[in-house]
Amino acid sequence: MTVALTGGPKRLSTQIRGIADGFFVPLYFVTLGAQLDLRGLVDHPAMLGLAAVLLALNVAIHLAAALLGHRSASAGLAASAELGVPAAVASLGLAAGVISNAVATAIVASALVSLVICTLGVASLVRRSEAATSATAQPAS
């Protein structure tokens, strides 16, 4: 951020971003993953329910926003991918001791499943785009 604020060389900014994206971001997720308790997710059915509710709310909010913005449901599904904020909530909650490992795992699990929902939305958008392209490309008889 300092380099960007001072208007430093673009090459230096690129190199610093490479270090962050190539080392520190993966290190953050590996550290978070080491703290998660997958067994706790399975041992406590309530945690599976929590993950399902978080996922359902995420999808519902994005679908509602898409509809309010006069967009298709596919666009809402495509926008439903979440990982950064839930990972931060899990990491900070574990560090502060306000959530358990099982709750953090449920939060991250719902975020990971949201990536699948996003993929389905993008696939639907691609199909619609291809159908619209092929419909306009056919000559009228």
N, C-alpha and C positions, 0 to 999 in steps of 0.2 A: 504494500500500500504506500509506503514511503517513496518508493521509486516512481510509482504512478503519480503521486501528488506533486513530486518535485519535477516531473517531466523528464525523468532520466531516459537513457537510451532504451529503445524498444527491444533491442537484443537482450539487455539485462533483465527487463521485465519478463520476456519469454523464458529465459533461463531460470529465473526464480519460480515462475509458474510451473515449469517442468519439474523442478525439485519438489514443489508442493504436491502436484498431481501424481508424480511418480513415486514419491516416498512417504510424505506426511499423511496424505489422505488415505492411502492403503493401510498405513500403520495405525491410523485412528480406527478404521473398521476392523482390523485384526485384533486390536486391543479390546474393542467393544465386543467382538465375537467371542473372545476368551472369557468375558464376564457373563455371557448369556448362559442360561441353563435350559437346554432342550428337554431334559428329563422332567423338569418342573412344569413345562408346558403340557406334557402328556400326563403326568401324575396328578395334576389339578385340572379337572375338566372345566372349572370356572375360567381358567386362563385361555382355553380354547374358545370358550364363549366370549371372553373379552376380545380376543383377536377377531372373531367373526363380527362382533358388534362394531369394533373400530373400522373394519373393512367396509361393512355395510354403510356406516355413516359417511365414510370417505367417498364412496361411490355415489351415495344419495346427494351429498353436497355438490359434487362435481356435475352430476346430471341436472340438478336444479339450477346451477349456475349456467349450464349450457342452454337449458330451456329458456331461462330469463334473458339470456343474450341472443336468443333466436338462432341457436346453433343446433346441430343434430345431436342425438343421444350418443352417437359414435364419437363426436368431438368431446363430449363430457367424459366418456370412458377413456379416451386418449389422454385427457388431462389429469386423470386420477392417480398417476404414478407419484408415489411419495417415498422418499428414503431419507433425505437429509434431516428434516425436522423430527420425524420419529426416532431416528438414530441419535440425534442430539438430546431429545427428551429422555431416551433410555440412558444415555451416557451420563447426563447431568443428574438424573434421578438416582442412578446407582451411586454416583460420586457423593451426592448429598445424603444418601441413605434414606430417601423418602419413598422409594419403590423397591420391591424385591426383585431378585433375578428372574423369577417366573413372570412377573408383570412386564419387565423390560423385554423379555423374550416374546411375550404376546404382542407387545407394541411393534417390535421389529418384524415379527412374523406377518402381522397384518400389512406392514409396509412392503414386505417382499411379495406378498400375494397381489398387492395393488399394481405391481409391475406386470403381472400376468394380465390383469384387467386392462391395463393400458395397452398391452400388446393386442388384445382382442379388439379394442376400440380403433387402434391404428390399422389393423387388418381390415376392419369393416370400412374405414375411410378409404383405404386403397381400393377395395372392391368397388365401392361406389364411384370413385374417381375413374377407374378403368371402364366401368359400365357407361359412365357419362361420356368418356372419350370415344368409346366404340360406337355409341349411339350417334354422336355428331359426325363421326368419320364415315358412316354409311351414307351413300348417295340416295336421295329420294327418288322413288320410281314414278 
